[in-house]
């Protein structure tokens, strides 16, 4: 019995030693879809969406990593062919529908037949148009399977929440300043407690808008901010109330500066600087010298 126990312990030690010394290649197959991130609506709705009319684009990636070990011999995985992406199966399931295998158009790929530690091979693809609905997409390559991507295809009109997010998407994809102006107005209508569209409308009107136009946009912004201040004050959210009051004071200070700026626009430049937090900077046009800065922390700041 003693010799049997000794033999078992010896075999166990040998096994542990082999597992520690031998390196192991770990391979993952991943898929990602280009989507627009939206505010969380509820637990049942994906937080990433593709709006109808946008191409469905994605990427499949093969990633290899070597687990720690003392084996110096190269460890690799042989792929089905250099054009390995042609062996990838793409599985798509629409909520309430059947699973279908789709055949994407592969648009760019990393050709390689051998996958080694540290490699990341990718293949980008485009799918045809998808009808509105909730989808899960996954891929497989031989015994490798990816996790599913969960996303929504929307026409932007299914609910107030999606109308708001569609308006925000259009703002981010505006072609020019006039399109941006129209899209900001649509976002302001879809998201009435959001002051940002009105602030941005005032900002983009600064270079050539009239005093009445610029002030009108900033006035709407301060009205919305006051509504939000009252709402959070009633909820006892002192931190948010303080932040809103600072923002409102900043916009009001800019509003008061507008007539002077417009009158002297030939020699002055007033613009919004959003890096590191929004602030407004008034400069001499010729020299670039800063005359005044206005921020939510110090709306009356001067230089």
DODO-243455 format. One record per residue (C-alpha): x, z, y. Coordinates in steps of 0.1 Angstrom, whole numbers, always signed. Each point is the difference from the previous one (the first is absolute). Example, Ala and Ser with C-alpha at 12.3 -4.5 7.8 and 13.67 -1.06 7.14 Angstrom:
SITE      xx      zz      yy
SITE    +123     +78     -45
SITE     +14      -7     +34
//
This chain:
SITE      xx      zz      yy
SITE      +0      +0      +0
SITE     +29      +9     +24
SITE     +17     -34      -7
SITE     -33     -18      +6
SITE      -5     +18     +34
SITE     +36      -8     +10
SITE      -6     -37      -9
SITE     -32      -2     +21
SITE     +18     +16     +30
SITE     +29     -24      -3
SITE     -24     -30      -1
SITE     -19     +13     +30
SITE     +32      +4     +20
SITE     +11     -35     -10
SITE     -33     -15     +11
SITE      +1     +17     +34
SITE     +36     -12      +5
SITE      -9     -36      -7
SITE     -30      +1     +23
SITE     +21     +15     +28
SITE     +29     -25      -4
SITE     -20     -32      -5
SITE     -12     -16     +33
SITE     -36     -14      +0
SITE     -14     -28     +21
SITE     -34      +8     +15
SITE     -20     -30     +12
SITE     -31      +1     +21
SITE     -25     -28      +8
SITE     -17      +4     +34
SITE     -26     -20     +19
SITE     -10      +3     +37
SITE     -26     -17     +21
SITE      +3      -7     +37
SITE     -29     +20     +15
SITE     -11     +15     +33
SITE      +0     +38      -1
SITE     -33     +15     +13
SITE     -11     +35      +8
SITE     -13     +19     -30
SITE     -37      -6      -4
SITE      -7     +20     -31
SITE     +15      +6     -35
SITE     -19     -29     -14
SITE     +13     -27     +24
SITE     +35     -13      -1
SITE     +21      +7     +31
SITE     +15     -35      -1
SITE     -19     -31      +8
SITE      +3     -38      +1
SITE     -25     -16     +24
SITE     -17     -32     -10
SITE     +19     -30     +13
SITE     +34     +16      -5
SITE     +22     -12     -29
SITE      +4     +24     -29
SITE     +38      +4      -2
SITE     +19     +22     -24
SITE     +34      +7     -16
SITE     +10      +8     -36
SITE     +33     +19      -3
SITE     +22      +8     -30
SITE     +21     +31      +6
SITE     +28     +12     -23
SITE     +18     +34      +2
SITE     +25     +16     -23
SITE      -6     +36     -11
SITE     +32     +22      +3
SITE     +23      -2     -30
SITE     +36      -5     -10
SITE      -4     -34     -16
SITE     +20     -25     +21
SITE     -12     -31     -19
SITE     -23     -22     +21
SITE     -36      +5      -7
SITE     -25     -28      +7
SITE     -33     -15      -9
SITE      -5     -36      -9
SITE     -30     -16     +17
SITE     -22     -27     -16
SITE     +16     -27     +22
SITE     +17      -4     +34
SITE     -35      -7     +13
SITE     -12     +33     -13
SITE     -30      +1     +24
SITE     -16     -29     -20
SITE      -4     +25     -28
SITE     -17     +26     +21
SITE     -37      +6      -6
SITE     -21      +9     +30
SITE     -32     +19      -8
SITE     -27      +4     +26
SITE     -32     +21      -2
SITE     -27      +1     +25
SITE     -22     +31      +1
SITE     -31      -7     -21
SITE     +15     -31     -14
SITE     +22     -12     -29
SITE     +37      +1      -3
SITE     +15     -35      +6
SITE     +35     -14      -3
SITE      +9     -19     +31
SITE     +27     -26      +5
SITE     +16      +6     +34
SITE     +21     -25     +19
SITE     +36     +12      -1
SITE     +16      -6     +34
SITE     +35     +16      -2
SITE     +19     +16     -28
SITE     +33     +15     -12
SITE     +11     -21     -30
SITE     +19     +20     -26
SITE      -1      +2     -37
SITE     +19     +33      -4
SITE     -11     +32     +18
SITE     +27     +26      +6
SITE      +1     +35     +13
SITE      -5      +0     +38
SITE     -18     -33      +0
SITE     -32      -7     +18
SITE     -15     -33      -7
SITE     -31     -11     +19
SITE     -25     -29      -1
SITE     -25      -5     +28
SITE     -34     -16      -6
SITE     -32     -11     +16
SITE     -35      +2     -15
SITE     -30     -20      +9
SITE     -29     +14     +21
SITE     -17     +30     -14
SITE     -36     +10      +6
SITE      -7     +33     +18
SITE      +2     +29     -23
SITE     +23     +27     -15
SITE     +28     -12     -22
SITE     +28     +13     -22
SITE     +29     -23      -7
SITE     +28      +7     -26
SITE     +27     -21     -16
SITE     +18      +0     -34
SITE     +31     -15     -14
SITE      +4      +4     -37
SITE      -2     +37      -7
SITE      +4      +9     +37
SITE     -32      +8     +19
SITE      -4      +9     +37
SITE     -23     +25     +16
SITE     -31     -16     +16
SITE      -3      -8     +37
SITE     -33     +12     +13
SITE     -13     -19     +31
SITE     -31     -12     +17
SITE     -10     -35     +11
SITE     -23      +2     +30
SITE     -18     -23     +24
SITE      +3     +28     +26
SITE     -38      +5      +3
SITE     -10     +21     -30
SITE      -1     +33     +20
SITE      +8     +15     +34
SITE     +33     +13     -14
SITE     +11     -35     -12
SITE     -12     -16     +33
SITE     +23     +24     +18
SITE     +29      -7     -23
SITE      -6     -38      +3
SITE      +1      +3     +38
SITE     +33     +19      -3
SITE     +14     -26     -23
SITE     -10     -27     +25
SITE     +18     +19     +28
SITE     +32      +1     -21
SITE      -2     -37      -8
SITE      -9     -13     +35
SITE     +15     -34      +8
SITE      +4      +5     +37
SITE      -9     +23     +29
SITE     -35     -14      +5
SITE      -7      +4     -37
SITE     +14     +35      +2
SITE     -23      +8     +29
SITE     -31     -12     -19
SITE     +10     +18     -32
SITE      +7     +33     +19
SITE     -35      -2     +15
SITE     -14      -5     -35
SITE     +20     +30     -12
SITE     -13     +21     +29
SITE     -36      -9     -10
SITE      +6      +7     -37
SITE     +19     +33      +6
SITE     -16     +16     +31
SITE     +19     +33      -2
SITE     +34     -17      +0
SITE     +15      -3     +35
SITE     +30     -21     -11
SITE     -17     -34      +3
SITE     -10      +8     +37
SITE     +36     +13      +7
SITE     +15     -32     -14
SITE     -24     -22     +19
SITE     +11     +17     +32
SITE     +37      -4     -10
SITE      -2     -37      -7
SITE     -19      -5     +33
SITE     +29     +16     +20
SITE     +20     -32      +5
SITE     -27     -20     +17
SITE     -34     +18      -1
SITE     -19     +11     +31
SITE      -2     +37     +11
SITE     -36      +1     -11
SITE      +7     -15     -34
SITE     +29     +22      -9
SITE     -17     +32     +13
SITE     -32      -9     -18
SITE     +18      -1     -33
SITE     +18     +33      +7
SITE     -33     +16     +12
SITE     -16      -8     -34
SITE     +30     +15     -17
SITE      -2     +33     +19
SITE     -38      +1      -7
SITE      +7      -3     -38
SITE     +28     +26      +2
SITE     -24     +24     +17
SITE     -26      -5     -27
SITE     +27      +7     -26
SITE     +12     +31     +19
SITE     -35     +14      +1
SITE      -5      -6     -37
SITE     +32     +17     -10
SITE      -5     +28     +24
SITE     -34      +7     -16
SITE     +19      +2     -34
SITE     +26     +23     +13
SITE     +28     -25      -4
SITE     +22     +12     +28
SITE     +31     -20     -10
SITE     -20     -33      +1
SITE     -16     +10     +32
SITE     +34      +6     +17
SITE     +13     -34     -13
SITE     -31     -18     +13
SITE      +2     +17     +34
SITE     +36     -11      +3
SITE      -8     -36      -9
SITE     -30      +0     +24
SITE     +22     +13     +29
SITE     +25     -27      -8
SITE     -26     -28      +1
SITE     -15     +14     +32
SITE     +34      +1     +17
SITE      +6     -37      -9
SITE     -34      -8     +13
SITE      +8     +16     +33
SITE     +32     -20      +2
SITE     -16     -34      -7
SITE     -10     -10     +36
SITE     +35      +7     +13
SITE     +15     -19     -29
SITE     -23     -30      +3
SITE      +6      -3     +38
SITE     +38      +0      -6
SITE      +0     -19     -33
SITE     +26     -25     +13
SITE     +26     +28      +3
SITE     -12     +25     -26
SITE      -5      +0     -38
SITE     -22     +25     -17
SITE      -2      -1     -38
SITE      -8     +22     -30
SITE     +29     +11     -22
SITE     -13     +10     -34
SITE     +33      +8     -18
SITE      +2     +37      -7
SITE     -34      +7     +15
SITE     -19     -18     +27
SITE     +12      +2     +36
SITE      -3     -22     +30
SITE     +31     -11     +20
SITE      -1     -14     +36
SITE     +31     -19      +9
SITE     +14     -21     +28
SITE      -3     -36     -11
SITE     +33     -12     +14
SITE     +23     +29     -10
SITE     -19     +15     -29
SITE      +4     +35     +16
SITE     -26     +25     -13
SITE     -22     +13     +28
SITE     -24     +20     -21
SITE      -8      +9     -36
SITE     -34     +13     -11
SITE      -5     +16     -35
SITE     -26     +23     -16
SITE     +25     +28      +1
SITE      +7      -5     +37
SITE     -25     -23     +17
SITE     +14      +7     +34
SITE     +37      -7      -9
SITE     +21     -18     +25
SITE     +36     -12      +1
//
